[in-house]
Amino acid sequence: MKHYCPLCGYIYDPEKGDTSSEIEPNIKFEDIPDNWVYSICGADKSVFKTLN
Ligand SMILES: [Zn+2]
């Protein structure tokens, strides 16, 4: 499942990971460390919404 950031529109795709913060491909959003923030806008995991 993909998740998106309502602040900047970034979509976290688990097939790609997040190359801007060393999250490897094939890591589920739920498995990202809880102290992770998206490096571009600073949003933490609690801000993200599921993308249906
Ligand atoms: Zn964002």
mmCIF file of the protein (N, C-alpha, C, O) and its ligand, coordinates in Angstrom:
data_MODEL
# 
_entry.id   MODEL 
# 
loop_
_entity.id 
_entity.type 
_entity.pdbx_number_of_molecules 
1 polymer     1 
2 non-polymer 1 
# 
_entity_poly.entity_id                      1 
_entity_poly.type                           'polypeptide(L)' 
_entity_poly.nstd_linkage                   no 
_entity_poly.nstd_monomer                   no 
_entity_poly.pdbx_seq_one_letter_code       MKHYCPLCGYIYDPEKGDTSSEIEPNIKFEDIPDNWVYSICGADKSVFKTLN 
_entity_poly.pdbx_seq_one_letter_code_can   MKHYCPLCGYIYDPEKGDTSSEIEPNIKFEDIPDNWVYSICGADKSVFKTLN 
_entity_poly.pdbx_strand_id                 A 
# 
loop_
_entity_poly_seq.entity_id 
_entity_poly_seq.num 
_entity_poly_seq.mon_id 
_entity_poly_seq.hetero 
1 1  MET n 
1 2  LYS n 
1 3  HIS n 
1 4  TYR n 
1 5  CYS n 
1 6  PRO n 
1 7  LEU n 
1 8  CYS n 
1 9  GLY n 
1 10 TYR n 
1 11 ILE n 
1 12 TYR n 
1 13 ASP n 
1 14 PRO n 
1 15 GLU n 
1 16 LYS n 
1 17 GLY n 
1 18 ASP n 
1 19 THR n 
1 20 SER n 
1 21 SER n 
1 22 GLU n 
1 23 ILE n 
1 24 GLU n 
1 25 PRO n 
1 26 ASN n 
1 27 ILE n 
1 28 LYS n 
1 29 PHE n 
1 30 GLU n 
1 31 ASP n 
1 32 ILE n 
1 33 PRO n 
1 34 ASP n 
1 35 ASN n 
1 36 TRP n 
1 37 VAL n 
1 38 TYR n 
1 39 SER n 
1 40 ILE n 
1 41 CYS n 
1 42 GLY n 
1 43 ALA n 
1 44 ASP n 
1 45 LYS n 
1 46 SER n 
1 47 VAL n 
1 48 PHE n 
1 49 LYS n 
1 50 THR n 
1 51 LEU n 
1 52 ASN n 
# 
loop_
_struct_asym.id 
_struct_asym.entity_id 
A 1 
B 2 
# 
loop_
_chem_comp.id 
_chem_comp.type 
_chem_comp.mon_nstd_flag 
ALA 'L-peptide linking' y 
ASN 'L-peptide linking' y 
ASP 'L-peptide linking' y 
CYS 'L-peptide linking' y 
GLU 'L-peptide linking' y 
GLY 'peptide linking'   y 
HIS 'L-peptide linking' y 
ILE 'L-peptide linking' y 
LEU 'L-peptide linking' y 
LYS 'L-peptide linking' y 
MET 'L-peptide linking' y 
PHE 'L-peptide linking' y 
PRO 'L-peptide linking' y 
SER 'L-peptide linking' y 
THR 'L-peptide linking' y 
TRP 'L-peptide linking' y 
TYR 'L-peptide linking' y 
VAL 'L-peptide linking' y 
ZN  non-polymer         . 
# 
_pdbx_entity_nonpoly.entity_id   2 
_pdbx_entity_nonpoly.name        ? 
_pdbx_entity_nonpoly.comp_id     ZN 
# 
_pdbx_nonpoly_scheme.asym_id         B 
_pdbx_nonpoly_scheme.entity_id       2 
_pdbx_nonpoly_scheme.mon_id          ZN 
_pdbx_nonpoly_scheme.ndb_seq_num     1 
_pdbx_nonpoly_scheme.pdb_seq_num     101 
_pdbx_nonpoly_scheme.auth_seq_num    101 
_pdbx_nonpoly_scheme.pdb_mon_id      ZN 
_pdbx_nonpoly_scheme.auth_mon_id     ZN 
_pdbx_nonpoly_scheme.pdb_strand_id   A 
_pdbx_nonpoly_scheme.pdb_ins_code    . 
# 
loop_
_atom_site.group_PDB 
_atom_site.id 
_atom_site.type_symbol 
_atom_site.label_atom_id 
_atom_site.label_alt_id 
_atom_site.label_comp_id 
_atom_site.label_asym_id 
_atom_site.label_entity_id 
_atom_site.label_seq_id 
_atom_site.pdbx_PDB_ins_code 
_atom_site.Cartn_x 
_atom_site.Cartn_y 
_atom_site.Cartn_z 
_atom_site.occupancy 
_atom_site.B_iso_or_equiv 
_atom_site.pdbx_formal_charge 
_atom_site.auth_seq_id 
_atom_site.auth_comp_id 
_atom_site.auth_asym_id 
_atom_site.auth_atom_id 
_atom_site.pdbx_PDB_model_num 
ATOM   1   N  N  . MET A 1 1  ? 0.838  -1.201 0.000  1.00 0.00 ? 1   MET A N  1 
ATOM   2   C  CA . MET A 1 1  ? 0.000  0.000  0.000  1.00 0.00 ? 1   MET A CA 1 
ATOM   3   C  C  . MET A 1 1  ? 0.874  1.253  0.000  1.00 0.00 ? 1   MET A C  1 
ATOM   4   O  O  . MET A 1 1  ? 1.879  1.330  0.708  1.00 0.00 ? 1   MET A O  1 
ATOM   5   N  N  . LYS A 1 2  ? 0.472  2.225  -0.804 1.00 0.00 ? 2   LYS A N  1 
ATOM   6   C  CA . LYS A 1 2  ? 1.203  3.489  -0.844 1.00 0.00 ? 2   LYS A CA 1 
ATOM   7   C  C  . LYS A 1 2  ? 0.621  4.465  0.185  1.00 0.00 ? 2   LYS A C  1 
ATOM   8   O  O  . LYS A 1 2  ? -0.552 4.379  0.549  1.00 0.00 ? 2   LYS A O  1 
ATOM   9   N  N  . HIS A 1 3  ? 1.454  5.378  0.636  1.00 0.00 ? 3   HIS A N  1 
ATOM   10  C  CA . HIS A 1 3  ? 1.035  6.444  1.547  1.00 0.00 ? 3   HIS A CA 1 
ATOM   11  C  C  . HIS A 1 3  ? 1.451  7.775  0.930  1.00 0.00 ? 3   HIS A C  1 
ATOM   12  O  O  . HIS A 1 3  ? 2.437  7.848  0.197  1.00 0.00 ? 3   HIS A O  1 
ATOM   13  N  N  . TYR A 1 4  ? 0.693  8.826  1.233  1.00 0.00 ? 4   TYR A N  1 
ATOM   14  C  CA . TYR A 1 4  ? 1.056  10.130 0.685  1.00 0.00 ? 4   TYR A CA 1 
ATOM   15  C  C  . TYR A 1 4  ? 1.115  11.183 1.786  1.00 0.00 ? 4   TYR A C  1 
ATOM   16  O  O  . TYR A 1 4  ? 0.508  11.053 2.849  1.00 0.00 ? 4   TYR A O  1 
ATOM   17  N  N  . CYS A 1 5  ? 1.869  12.222 1.484  1.00 0.00 ? 5   CYS A N  1 
ATOM   18  C  CA . CYS A 1 5  ? 2.025  13.342 2.407  1.00 0.00 ? 5   CYS A CA 1 
ATOM   19  C  C  . CYS A 1 5  ? 1.107  14.474 1.971  1.00 0.00 ? 5   CYS A C  1 
ATOM   20  O  O  . CYS A 1 5  ? 1.283  15.017 0.881  1.00 0.00 ? 5   CYS A O  1 
ATOM   21  N  N  . PRO A 1 6  ? 0.126  14.846 2.801  1.00 0.00 ? 6   PRO A N  1 
ATOM   22  C  CA . PRO A 1 6  ? -0.792 15.915 2.404  1.00 0.00 ? 6   PRO A CA 1 
ATOM   23  C  C  . PRO A 1 6  ? -0.142 17.299 2.390  1.00 0.00 ? 6   PRO A C  1 
ATOM   24  O  O  . PRO A 1 6  ? -0.717 18.245 1.851  1.00 0.00 ? 6   PRO A O  1 
ATOM   25  N  N  . LEU A 1 7  ? 1.033  17.425 2.968  1.00 0.00 ? 7   LEU A N  1 
ATOM   26  C  CA . LEU A 1 7  ? 1.705  18.727 2.984  1.00 0.00 ? 7   LEU A CA 1 
ATOM   27  C  C  . LEU A 1 7  ? 2.342  19.052 1.640  1.00 0.00 ? 7   LEU A C  1 
ATOM   28  O  O  . LEU A 1 7  ? 2.252  20.178 1.151  1.00 0.00 ? 7   LEU A O  1 
ATOM   29  N  N  . CYS A 1 8  ? 2.988  18.048 1.048  1.00 0.00 ? 8   CYS A N  1 
ATOM   30  C  CA . CYS A 1 8  ? 3.740  18.323 -0.188 1.00 0.00 ? 8   CYS A CA 1 
ATOM   31  C  C  . CYS A 1 8  ? 3.332  17.434 -1.347 1.00 0.00 ? 8   CYS A C  1 
ATOM   32  O  O  . CYS A 1 8  ? 3.774  17.646 -2.477 1.00 0.00 ? 8   CYS A O  1 
ATOM   33  N  N  . GLY A 1 9  ? 2.486  16.434 -1.081 1.00 0.00 ? 9   GLY A N  1 
ATOM   34  C  CA . GLY A 1 9  ? 2.038  15.569 -2.156 1.00 0.00 ? 9   GLY A CA 1 
ATOM   35  C  C  . GLY A 1 9  ? 2.950  14.403 -2.469 1.00 0.00 ? 9   GLY A C  1 
ATOM   36  O  O  . GLY A 1 9  ? 2.674  13.621 -3.378 1.00 0.00 ? 9   GLY A O  1 
ATOM   37  N  N  . TYR A 1 10 ? 4.033  14.281 -1.723 1.00 0.00 ? 10  TYR A N  1 
ATOM   38  C  CA . TYR A 1 10 ? 4.937  13.149 -1.932 1.00 0.00 ? 10  TYR A CA 1 
ATOM   39  C  C  . TYR A 1 10 ? 4.206  11.835 -1.695 1.00 0.00 ? 10  TYR A C  1 
ATOM   40  O  O  . TYR A 1 10 ? 3.414  11.720 -0.760 1.00 0.00 ? 10  TYR A O  1 
ATOM   41  N  N  . ILE A 1 11 ? 4.471  10.850 -2.540 1.00 0.00 ? 11  ILE A N  1 
ATOM   42  C  CA . ILE A 1 11 ? 3.893  9.520  -2.380 1.00 0.00 ? 11  ILE A CA 1 
ATOM   43  C  C  . ILE A 1 11 ? 5.002  8.537  -2.041 1.00 0.00 ? 11  ILE A C  1 
ATOM   44  O  O  . ILE A 1 11 ? 5.970  8.387  -2.786 1.00 0.00 ? 11  ILE A O  1 
ATOM   45  N  N  . TYR A 1 12 ? 4.844  7.870  -0.900 1.00 0.00 ? 12  TYR A N  1 
ATOM   46  C  CA . TYR A 1 12 ? 5.799  6.827  -0.544 1.00 0.00 ? 12  TYR A CA 1 
ATOM   47  C  C  . TYR A 1 12 ? 5.373  5.530  -1.218 1.00 0.00 ? 12  TYR A C  1 
ATOM   48  O  O  . TYR A 1 12 ? 4.305  4.990  -0.931 1.00 0.00 ? 12  TYR A O  1 
ATOM   49  N  N  . ASP A 1 13 ? 6.216  5.040  -2.113 1.00 0.00 ? 13  ASP A N  1 
ATOM   50  C  CA . ASP A 1 13 ? 5.966  3.788  -2.821 1.00 0.00 ? 13  ASP A CA 1 
ATOM   51  C  C  . ASP A 1 13 ? 6.909  2.738  -2.249 1.00 0.00 ? 13  ASP A C  1 
ATOM   52  O  O  . ASP A 1 13 ? 8.124  2.844  -2.417 1.00 0.00 ? 13  ASP A O  1 
ATOM   53  N  N  . PRO A 1 14 ? 6.366  1.722  -1.572 1.00 0.00 ? 14  PRO A N  1 
ATOM   54  C  CA . PRO A 1 14 ? 7.248  0.731  -0.939 1.00 0.00 ? 14  PRO A CA 1 
ATOM   55  C  C  . PRO A 1 14 ? 8.124  -0.027 -1.922 1.00 0.00 ? 14  PRO A C  1 
ATOM   56  O  O  . PRO A 1 14 ? 9.146  -0.586 -1.525 1.00 0.00 ? 14  PRO A O  1 
ATOM   57  N  N  . GLU A 1 15 ? 7.748  -0.059 -3.192 1.00 0.00 ? 15  GLU A N  1 
ATOM   58  C  CA . GLU A 1 15 ? 8.604  -0.726 -4.175 1.00 0.00 ? 15  GLU A CA 1 
ATOM   59  C  C  . GLU A 1 15 ? 9.877  0.072  -4.443 1.00 0.00 ? 15  GLU A C  1 
ATOM   60  O  O  . GLU A 1 15 ? 10.875 -0.475 -4.911 1.00 0.00 ? 15  GLU A O  1 
ATOM   61  N  N  . LYS A 1 16 ? 9.831  1.376  -4.139 1.00 0.00 ? 16  LYS A N  1 
ATOM   62  C  CA . LYS A 1 16 ? 10.969 2.249  -4.433 1.00 0.00 ? 16  LYS A CA 1 
ATOM   63  C  C  . LYS A 1 16 ? 11.719 2.687  -3.180 1.00 0.00 ? 16  LYS A C  1 
ATOM   64  O  O  . LYS A 1 16 ? 12.890 3.062  -3.254 1.00 0.00 ? 16  LYS A O  1 
ATOM   65  N  N  . GLY A 1 17 ? 11.039 2.640  -2.014 1.00 0.00 ? 17  GLY A N  1 
ATOM   66  C  CA . GLY A 1 17 ? 11.646 3.181  -0.815 1.00 0.00 ? 17  GLY A CA 1 
ATOM   67  C  C  . GLY A 1 17 ? 11.728 4.700  -0.896 1.00 0.00 ? 17  GLY A C  1 
ATOM   68  O  O  . GLY A 1 17 ? 10.997 5.333  -1.658 1.00 0.00 ? 17  GLY A O  1 
ATOM   69  N  N  . ASP A 1 18 ? 12.621 5.273  -0.106 1.00 0.00 ? 18  ASP A N  1 
ATOM   70  C  CA . ASP A 1 18 ? 12.821 6.725  -0.131 1.00 0.00 ? 18  ASP A CA 1 
ATOM   71  C  C  . ASP A 1 18 ? 14.305 6.987  -0.249 1.00 0.00 ? 18  ASP A C  1 
ATOM   72  O  O  . ASP A 1 18 ? 15.033 6.979  0.743  1.00 0.00 ? 18  ASP A O  1 
ATOM   73  N  N  . THR A 1 19 ? 14.741 7.218  -1.463 1.00 0.00 ? 19  THR A N  1 
ATOM   74  C  CA . THR A 1 19 ? 16.175 7.375  -1.703 1.00 0.00 ? 19  THR A CA 1 
ATOM   75  C  C  . THR A 1 19 ? 16.738 8.624  -1.042 1.00 0.00 ? 19  THR A C  1 
ATOM   76  O  O  . THR A 1 19 ? 17.950 8.726  -0.852 1.00 0.00 ? 19  THR A O  1 
ATOM   77  N  N  . SER A 1 20 ? 15.868 9.590  -0.683 1.00 0.00 ? 20  SER A N  1 
ATOM   78  C  CA . SER A 1 20 ? 16.369 10.817 -0.064 1.00 0.00 ? 20  SER A CA 1 
ATOM   79  C  C  . SER A 1 20 ? 16.741 10.612 1.398  1.00 0.00 ? 20  SER A C  1 
ATOM   80  O  O  . SER A 1 20 ? 17.424 11.452 1.982  1.00 0.00 ? 20  SER A O  1 
ATOM   81  N  N  . SER A 1 21 ? 16.302 9.505  2.000  1.00 0.00 ? 21  SER A N  1 
ATOM   82  C  CA . SER A 1 21 ? 16.651 9.278  3.400  1.00 0.00 ? 21  SER A CA 1 
ATOM   83  C  C  . SER A 1 21 ? 17.044 7.830  3.677  1.00 0.00 ? 21  SER A C  1 
ATOM   84  O  O  . SER A 1 21 ? 16.845 7.325  4.782  1.00 0.00 ? 21  SER A O  1 
ATOM   85  N  N  . GLU A 1 22 ? 17.610 7.162  2.657  1.00 0.00 ? 22  GLU A N  1 
ATOM   86  C  CA . GLU A 1 22 ? 18.222 5.850  2.825  1.00 0.00 ? 22  GLU A CA 1 
ATOM   87  C  C  . GLU A 1 22 ? 17.239 4.769  3.262  1.00 0.00 ? 22  GLU A C  1 
ATOM   88  O  O  . GLU A 1 22 ? 17.628 3.806  3.922  1.00 0.00 ? 22  GLU A O  1 
ATOM   89  N  N  . ILE A 1 23 ? 15.948 4.926  2.891  1.00 0.00 ? 23  ILE A N  1 
ATOM   90  C  CA . ILE A 1 23 ? 14.997 3.839  3.062  1.00 0.00 ? 23  ILE A CA 1 
ATOM   91  C  C  . ILE A 1 23 ? 15.083 2.976  1.803  1.00 0.00 ? 23  ILE A C  1 
ATOM   92  O  O  . ILE A 1 23 ? 14.820 3.448  0.697  1.00 0.00 ? 23  ILE A O  1 
ATOM   93  N  N  . GLU A 1 24 ? 15.448 1.727  1.982  1.00 0.00 ? 24  GLU A N  1 
ATOM   94  C  CA . GLU A 1 24 ? 15.677 0.839  0.849  1.00 0.00 ? 24  GLU A CA 1 
ATOM   95  C  C  . GLU A 1 24 ? 14.354 0.465  0.178  1.00 0.00 ? 24  GLU A C  1 
ATOM   96  O  O  . GLU A 1 24 ? 13.299 0.526  0.809  1.00 0.00 ? 24  GLU A O  1 
ATOM   97  N  N  . PRO A 1 25 ? 14.408 0.080  -1.092 1.00 0.00 ? 25  PRO A N  1 
ATOM   98  C  CA . PRO A 1 25 ? 13.215 -0.460 -1.752 1.00 0.00 ? 25  PRO A CA 1 
ATOM   99  C  C  . PRO A 1 25 ? 12.682 -1.689 -1.021 1.00 0.00 ? 25  PRO A C  1 
ATOM   100 O  O  . PRO A 1 25 ? 13.419 -2.393 -0.330 1.00 0.00 ? 25  PRO A O  1 
ATOM   101 N  N  . ASN A 1 26 ? 11.394 -1.925 -1.188 1.00 0.00 ? 26  ASN A N  1 
ATOM   102 C  CA . ASN A 1 26 ? 10.698 -3.075 -0.605 1.00 0.00 ? 26  ASN A CA 1 
ATOM   103 C  C  . ASN A 1 26 ? 10.588 -3.009 0.911  1.00 0.00 ? 26  ASN A C  1 
ATOM   104 O  O  . ASN A 1 26 ? 10.499 -4.044 1.572  1.00 0.00 ? 26  ASN A O  1 
ATOM   105 N  N  . ILE A 1 27 ? 10.593 -1.803 1.468  1.00 0.00 ? 27  ILE A N  1 
ATOM   106 C  CA . ILE A 1 27 ? 10.281 -1.615 2.884  1.00 0.00 ? 27  ILE A CA 1 
ATOM   107 C  C  . ILE A 1 27 ? 8.887  -1.007 2.975  1.00 0.00 ? 27  ILE A C  1 
ATOM   108 O  O  . ILE A 1 27 ? 8.615  0.062  2.429  1.00 0.00 ? 27  ILE A O  1 
ATOM   109 N  N  . LYS A 1 28 ? 8.007  -1.724 3.686  1.00 0.00 ? 28  LYS A N  1 
ATOM   110 C  CA . LYS A 1 28 ? 6.640  -1.235 3.852  1.00 0.00 ? 28  LYS A CA 1 
ATOM   111 C  C  . LYS A 1 28 ? 6.640  0.042  4.687  1.00 0.00 ? 28  LYS A C  1 
ATOM   112 O  O  . LYS A 1 28 ? 7.509  0.233  5.538  1.00 0.00 ? 28  LYS A O  1 
ATOM   113 N  N  . PHE A 1 29 ? 5.674  0.904  4.444  1.00 0.00 ? 29  PHE A N  1 
ATOM   114 C  CA . PHE A 1 29 ? 5.591  2.150  5.214  1.00 0.00 ? 29  PHE A CA 1 
ATOM   115 C  C  . PHE A 1 29 ? 5.563  1.862  6.707  1.00 0.00 ? 29  PHE A C  1 
ATOM   116 O  O  . PHE A 1 29 ? 6.195  2.567  7.494  1.00 0.00 ? 29  PHE A O  1 
ATOM   117 N  N  . GLU A 1 30 ? 4.830  0.829  7.093  1.00 0.00 ? 30  GLU A N  1 
ATOM   118 C  CA . GLU A 1 30 ? 4.705  0.475  8.510  1.00 0.00 ? 30  GLU A CA 1 
ATOM   119 C  C  . GLU A 1 30 ? 6.047  0.095  9.127  1.00 0.00 ? 30  GLU A C  1 
ATOM   120 O  O  . GLU A 1 30 ? 6.230  0.190  10.340 1.00 0.00 ? 30  GLU A O  1 
ATOM   121 N  N  . ASP A 1 31 ? 6.977  -0.332 8.288  1.00 0.00 ? 31  ASP A N  1 
ATOM   122 C  CA . ASP A 1 31 ? 8.277  -0.798 8.792  1.00 0.00 ? 31  ASP A CA 1 
ATOM   123 C  C  . ASP A 1 31 ? 9.345  0.292  8.799  1.00 0.00 ? 31  ASP A C  1 
ATOM   124 O  O  . ASP A 1 31 ? 10.476 0.051  9.221  1.00 0.00 ? 31  ASP A O  1 
ATOM   125 N  N  . ILE A 1 32 ? 8.991  1.479  8.337  1.00 0.00 ? 32  ILE A N  1 
ATOM   126 C  CA . ILE A 1 32 ? 9.921  2.604  8.430  1.00 0.00 ? 32  ILE A CA 1 
ATOM   127 C  C  . ILE A 1 32 ? 10.059 2.986  9.909  1.00 0.00 ? 32  ILE A C  1 
ATOM   128 O  O  . ILE A 1 32 ? 9.061  2.984  10.629 1.00 0.00 ? 32  ILE A O  1 
ATOM   129 N  N  . PRO A 1 33 ? 11.266 3.312  10.378 1.00 0.00 ? 33  PRO A N  1 
ATOM   130 C  CA . PRO A 1 33 ? 11.417 3.707  11.784 1.00 0.00 ? 33  PRO A CA 1 
ATOM   131 C  C  . PRO A 1 33 ? 10.496 4.869  12.148 1.00 0.00 ? 33  PRO A C  1 
ATOM   132 O  O  . PRO A 1 33 ? 10.272 5.770  11.340 1.00 0.00 ? 33  PRO A O  1 
ATOM   133 N  N  . ASP A 1 34 ? 9.965  4.840  13.367 1.00 0.00 ? 34  ASP A N  1 
ATOM   134 C  CA . ASP A 1 34 ? 8.998  5.849  13.789 1.00 0.00 ? 34  ASP A CA 1 
ATOM   135 C  C  . ASP A 1 34 ? 9.612  7.244  13.888 1.00 0.00 ? 34  ASP A C  1 
ATOM   136 O  O  . ASP A 1 34 ? 8.884  8.236  13.891 1.00 0.00 ? 34  ASP A O  1 
ATOM   137 N  N  . ASN A 1 35 ? 10.915 7.331  13.968 1.00 0.00 ? 35  ASN A N  1 
ATOM   138 C  CA . ASN A 1 35 ? 11.559 8.649  14.037 1.00 0.00 ? 35  ASN A CA 1 
ATOM   139 C  C  . ASN A 1 35 ? 11.900 9.209  12.646 1.00 0.00 ? 35  ASN A C  1 
ATOM   140 O  O  . ASN A 1 35 ? 12.544 10.250 12.522 1.00 0.00 ? 35  ASN A O  1 
ATOM   141 N  N  . TRP A 1 36 ? 11.458 8.500  11.620 1.00 0.00 ? 36  TRP A N  1 
ATOM   142 C  CA . TRP A 1 36 ? 11.694 8.966  10.250 1.00 0.00 ? 36  TRP A CA 1 
ATOM   143 C  C  . TRP A 1 36 ? 10.866 10.219 9.952  1.00 0.00 ? 36  TRP A C  1 
ATOM   144 O  O  . TRP A 1 36 ? 9.715  10.333 10.376 1.00 0.00 ? 36  TRP A O  1 
ATOM   145 N  N  . VAL A 1 37 ? 11.464 11.145 9.225  1.00 0.00 ? 37  VAL A N  1 
ATOM   146 C  CA . VAL A 1 37 ? 10.713 12.259 8.654  1.00 0.00 ? 37  VAL A CA 1 
ATOM   147 C  C  . VAL A 1 37 ? 11.067 12.353 7.179  1.00 0.00 ? 37  VAL A C  1 
ATOM   148 O  O  . VAL A 1 37 ? 12.185 12.028 6.781  1.00 0.00 ? 37  VAL A O  1 
ATOM   149 N  N  . TYR A 1 38 ? 10.118 12.795 6.373  1.00 0.00 ? 38  TYR A N  1 
ATOM   150 C  CA . TYR A 1 38 ? 10.415 12.989 4.963  1.00 0.00 ? 38  TYR A CA 1 
ATOM   151 C  C  . TYR A 1 38 ? 11.347 14.183 4.837  1.00 0.00 ? 38  TYR A C  1 
ATOM   152 O  O  . TYR A 1 38 ? 11.040 15.274 5.318  1.00 0.00 ? 38  TYR A O  1 
ATOM   153 N  N  . SER A 1 39 ? 12.468 13.976 4.200  1.00 0.00 ? 39  SER A N  1 
ATOM   154 C  CA . SER A 1 39 ? 13.540 14.978 4.236  1.00 0.00 ? 39  SER A CA 1 
ATOM   155 C  C  . SER A 1 39 ? 13.182 16.277 3.520  1.00 0.00 ? 39  SER A C  1 
ATOM   156 O  O  . SER A 1 39 ? 13.737 17.329 3.836  1.00 0.00 ? 39  SER A O  1 
ATOM   157 N  N  . ILE A 1 40 ? 12.263 16.215 2.563  1.00 0.00 ? 40  ILE A N  1 
ATOM   158 C  CA . ILE A 1 40 ? 11.960 17.417 1.783  1.00 0.00 ? 40  ILE A CA 1 
ATOM   159 C  C  . ILE A 1 40 ? 11.082 18.395 2.569  1.00 0.00 ? 40  ILE A C  1 
ATOM   160 O  O  . ILE A 1 40 ? 11.340 19.598 2.575  1.00 0.00 ? 40  ILE A O  1 
ATOM   161 N  N  . CYS A 1 41 ? 10.032 17.870 3.240  1.00 0.00 ? 41  CYS A N  1 
ATOM   162 C  CA . CYS A 1 41 ? 9.090  18.787 3.909  1.00 0.00 ? 41  CYS A CA 1 
ATOM   163 C  C  . CYS A 1 41 ? 9.095  18.630 5.431  1.00 0.00 ? 41  CYS A C  1 
ATOM   164 O  O  . CYS A 1 41 ? 8.491  19.441 6.134  1.00 0.00 ? 41  CYS A O  1 
ATOM   165 N  N  . GLY A 1 42 ? 9.765  17.603 5.945  1.00 0.00 ? 42  GLY A N  1 
ATOM   166 C  CA . GLY A 1 42 ? 9.863  17.432 7.388  1.00 0.00 ? 42  GLY A CA 1 
ATOM   167 C  C  . GLY A 1 42 ? 8.675  16.742 8.022  1.00 0.00 ? 42  GLY A C  1 
ATOM   168 O  O  . GLY A 1 42 ? 8.585  16.693 9.249  1.00 0.00 ? 42  GLY A O  1 
ATOM   169 N  N  . ALA A 1 43 ? 7.747  16.202 7.220  1.00 0.00 ? 43  ALA A N  1 
ATOM   170 C  CA . ALA A 1 43 ? 6.581  15.515 7.779  1.00 0.00 ? 43  ALA A CA 1 
ATOM   171 C  C  . ALA A 1 43 ? 7.007  14.191 8.411  1.00 0.00 ? 43  ALA A C  1 
ATOM   172 O  O  . ALA A 1 43 ? 7.842  13.475 7.859  1.00 0.00 ? 43  ALA A O  1 
ATOM   173 N  N  . ASP A 1 44 ? 6.433  13.871 9.563  1.00 0.00 ? 44  ASP A N  1 
ATOM   174 C  CA . ASP A 1 44 ? 6.715  12.567 10.156 1.00 0.00 ? 44  ASP A CA 1 
ATOM   175 C  C  . ASP A 1 44 ? 5.627  11.561 9.749  1.00 0.00 ? 44  ASP A C  1 
ATOM   176 O  O  . ASP A 1 44 ? 4.673  11.911 9.053  1.00 0.00 ? 44  ASP A O  1 
ATOM   177 N  N  . LYS A 1 45 ? 5.786  10.330 10.188 1.00 0.00 ? 45  LYS A N  1 
ATOM   178 C  CA . LYS A 1 45 ? 4.888  9.265  9.725  1.00 0.00 ? 45  LYS A CA 1 
ATOM   179 C  C  . LYS A 1 45 ? 3.423  9.536  10.047 1.00 0.00 ? 45  LYS A C  1 
ATOM   180 O  O  . LYS A 1 45 ? 2.535  9.133  9.295  1.00 0.00 ? 45  LYS A O  1 
ATOM   181 N  N  . SER A 1 46 ? 3.166  10.222 11.169 1.00 0.00 ? 46  SER A N  1 
ATOM   182 C  CA . SER A 1 46 ? 1.785  10.441 11.597 1.00 0.00 ? 46  SER A CA 1 
ATOM   183 C  C  . SER A 1 46 ? 1.023  11.349 10.639 1.00 0.00 ? 46  SER A C  1 
ATOM   184 O  O  . SER A 1 46 ? -0.208 11.348 10.622 1.00 0.00 ? 46  SER A O  1 
ATOM   185 N  N  . VAL A 1 47 ? 1.754  12.122 9.846  1.00 0.00 ? 47  VAL A N  1 
ATOM   186 C  CA . VAL A 1 47 ? 1.125  13.052 8.908  1.00 0.00 ? 47  VAL A CA 1 
ATOM   187 C  C  . VAL A 1 47 ? 0.615  12.318 7.666  1.00 0.00 ? 47  VAL A C  1 
ATOM   188 O  O  . VAL A 1 47 ? -0.345 12.749 7.027  1.00 0.00 ? 47  VAL A O  1 
ATOM   189 N  N  . PHE A 1 48 ? 1.271  11.206 7.336  1.00 0.00 ? 48  PHE A N  1 
ATOM   190 C  CA . PHE A 1 48 ? 0.974  10.510 6.092  1.00 0.00 ? 48  PHE A CA 1 
ATOM   191 C  C  . PHE A 1 48 ? -0.391 9.836  6.107  1.00 0.00 ? 48  PHE A C  1 
ATOM   192 O  O  . PHE A 1 48 ? -0.849 9.355  7.144  1.00 0.00 ? 48  PHE A O  1 
ATOM   193 N  N  . LYS A 1 49 ? -1.025 9.809  4.962  1.00 0.00 ? 49  LYS A N  1 
ATOM   194 C  CA . LYS A 1 49 ? -2.326 9.155  4.787  1.00 0.00 ? 49  LYS A CA 1 
ATOM   195 C  C  . LYS A 1 49 ? -2.169 7.995  3.810  1.00 0.00 ? 49  LYS A C  1 
ATOM   196 O  O  . LYS A 1 49 ? -1.303 8.011  2.935  1.00 0.00 ? 49  LYS A O  1 
ATOM   197 N  N  . THR A 1 50 ? -3.027 6.989  3.978  1.00 0.00 ? 50  THR A N  1 
ATOM   198 C  CA . THR A 1 50 ? -2.989 5.899  3.016  1.00 0.00 ? 50  THR A CA 1 
ATOM   199 C  C  . THR A 1 50 ? -3.567 6.362  1.679  1.00 0.00 ? 50  THR A C  1 
ATOM   200 O  O  . THR A 1 50 ? -4.495 7.169  1.633  1.00 0.00 ? 50  THR A O  1 
ATOM   201 N  N  . LEU A 1 51 ? -3.010 5.846  0.617  1.00 0.00 ? 51  LEU A N  1 
ATOM   202 C  CA . LEU A 1 51 ? -3.456 6.195  -0.737 1.00 0.00 ? 51  LEU A CA 1 
ATOM   203 C  C  . LEU A 1 51 ? -4.208 4.999  -1.300 1.00 0.00 ? 51  LEU A C  1 
ATOM   204 O  O  . LEU A 1 51 ? -3.638 3.921  -1.468 1.00 0.00 ? 51  LEU A O  1 
ATOM   205 N  N  . ASN A 1 52 ? -5.480 5.190  -1.589 1.00 0.00 ? 52  ASN A N  1 
ATOM   206 C  CA . ASN A 1 52 ? -6.293 4.088  -2.092 1.00 0.00 ? 52  ASN A CA 1 
ATOM   207 C  C  . ASN A 1 52 ? -6.345 4.101  -3.628 1.00 0.00 ? 52  ASN A C  1 
ATOM   208 O  O  . ASN A 1 52 ? -6.987 3.242  -4.232 1.00 0.00 ? 52  ASN A O  1 
HETATM 209 ZN ZN . ZN  B 2 .  ? 5.538  16.184 2.577  1.00 0.00 2 101 ZN  A ZN 1 
# 
